[in-house]
Amino acid sequence: MMAAGMDPRSSWNRITPADLERSLLAPGAGGFLAVSGGEVLGCVGYRPDFSTTGGEQTLTLNKLATRPTARRTGLGRALVREVEHVARMGGYERVLLAVSQFNLDVLPFYDRLGYTVTDEPYAHAHPDSPAPVVLIKEVRVE
């Protein structure tokens, strides 16, 4: 993920193939890969979150990354929107995500997409990293 410009202190840099397998191949989980001309430009994952205390049907968005050359093109927004679509079609009430303390510059991006900071804990936080900022967005279909 260093190629994607991630801070070397980020837990992204400790992710193993087994971690990705658990995250992306668990029941109800999945993701999207953006490829152009054989080059991976971005990715995002999602998984059901059964750890939230409010009982809401929650889909967790995770592993969002785009190459620096693909930023400000709408790719990140499109990847997030795809996860929100999966949530709506799956009957989830909201999407939850966590932002690393080493990546707080992305908070305005999520704010523009309608995500708000919550005080809910993030059950999937890496134990060797500072607690992330948790954001949610209601996506239920009325």
Buried (B, 14 or more C-beta within 10 A) or exposed (E): BEEBEBBEBBBBEEBEEEEBEEBBEEEEBBBBEBEEEEEBBBBBBBBBBEEBEEEBBBBBBBBBBBBEEBBEEEBBEBBBEBBBEBBBEEEBBBBBBBBBEBBEEBBEBBEEBBBEEBEBBBBBBBEEBEEBBBBBBBBEEE
